[in-house]
Amino acid sequence: MEMDFFTLWAEEMLIEDNLILDILFIAYYESFCTCDGKQWKNLCFFYERMISAPVKLSKEKLLRLETNHQKK
């Protein structure tokens, strides 16, 4: 049961990462945004920090999240 929850969580993280990359791609190539080079570097740096930050989930937190999800 615990492994199933971890698999779902990992898939959700990949979907979120892909959505963020899609948004950055569209904003850059469709020119909806008038960001200069410095702003793009800041956005990319923010994204890099977001995906490289270690996720600290203990077994207790995973079990709590799973039981909360099952209650809904």
Secondary structure, 3 states (H helix, E strand, C coil): CHHHHHHHHHHHHHHHHHHHHHHHHHHHHCCCCCCCHHHHHHHHHHHHHHHHCCCCCCHHHHHHHHHHHHHC
